[in-house]
Amino acid sequence: MEQILVTVDTNQPLQNIRKAINMLRGVVSTTVVKEPILTKTQMQQAYVKESLTRALQEVKLAKLEGRKLQSVDDFLKELDEEES
């Protein structure tokens, strides 16, 4: 069995779309999944997790490629230069 994900505009009548999909040949079932509403704290935590994961991947890739990463002091110096 395979699945197809259909994203629907919230302005459309969901039940009508669901009924239409159920009428298609081969459709076994339909399920409505609503997006969870994240709190501000949860959104911040997700952002931090994504950022740290990306940074860790960059460090691992640099080690594999034998590249030297920029030091914190060099990074802060570069930021100061950009602001000037």
C-alpha positions as CSV (number, residue, x, y, z in Angstrom):
1,M,0.0,0.0,0.0
2,E,1.2,3.5,-0.8
3,Q,0.2,6.9,0.6
4,I,-0.2,10.3,-0.9
5,L,0.0,13.5,1.2
6,V,-2.4,16.2,0.1
7,T,-2.1,19.7,1.6
8,V,-5.3,21.7,1.6
9,D,-5.9,25.4,2.0
10,T,-7.7,26.0,5.3
11,N,-10.3,28.1,3.5
12,Q,-11.6,25.1,1.6
13,P,-14.4,22.9,3.0
14,L,-12.3,19.9,4.2
15,Q,-15.1,17.4,4.4
16,N,-16.0,18.0,0.7
17,I,-12.4,17.4,-0.4
18,R,-12.2,14.3,1.8
19,K,-15.4,12.9,0.3
20,A,-14.2,13.5,-3.2
21,I,-10.9,11.7,-2.4
22,N,-12.8,8.7,-0.9
23,M,-14.7,8.4,-4.2
24,L,-11.6,7.8,-6.2
25,R,-11.0,4.2,-7.2
26,G,-8.4,2.4,-5.0
27,V,-8.7,4.8,-2.0
28,V,-8.8,2.7,1.2
29,S,-9.1,5.4,3.8
30,T,-8.5,9.1,4.4
31,T,-7.3,10.7,7.6
32,V,-7.2,14.4,8.5
33,V,-4.1,15.5,10.3
34,K,-4.0,19.0,11.7
35,E,-0.7,20.8,12.2
36,P,0.2,21.1,15.8
37,I,0.2,24.7,17.2
38,L,3.6,25.4,18.7
39,T,4.1,27.8,21.6
40,K,6.7,30.5,21.3
41,T,9.0,28.5,23.5
42,Q,8.6,25.3,21.4
43,M,9.4,27.3,18.2
44,Q,12.5,28.8,19.8
45,Q,13.6,25.3,21.0
46,A,13.1,23.9,17.5
47,Y,15.1,26.7,16.0
48,V,18.0,26.2,18.4
49,K,18.0,22.5,17.8
50,E,18.0,23.0,14.1
51,S,20.8,25.5,14.3
52,L,23.0,23.3,16.6
53,T,22.4,20.3,14.4
54,R,23.5,22.3,11.3
55,A,26.6,23.6,13.2
56,L,27.5,20.1,14.3
57,Q,27.2,18.8,10.7
58,E,29.5,21.6,9.5
59,V,32.1,20.7,12.1
60,K,32.0,17.0,11.1
61,L,32.2,17.8,7.4
62,A,35.2,20.1,8.0
63,K,37.0,17.4,10.0
64,L,36.3,14.9,7.2
65,E,37.6,17.3,4.6
66,G,40.6,18.3,6.7
67,R,39.5,22.0,6.8
68,K,40.3,24.3,9.7
69,L,37.3,26.0,11.1
70,Q,37.3,29.7,12.0
71,S,38.0,30.5,15.6
72,V,35.6,32.4,17.8
73,D,37.9,35.4,18.0
74,D,38.2,35.5,14.2
75,F,34.5,35.3,13.9
76,L,33.8,38.1,16.3
77,K,36.5,40.2,14.6
78,E,34.7,39.6,11.3
79,L,31.4,40.7,12.8
80,D,32.9,43.9,14.1
81,E,34.3,44.7,10.7
82,E,31.0,44.1,9.0
83,E,29.2,46.5,11.4
84,S,31.8,49.3,10.7
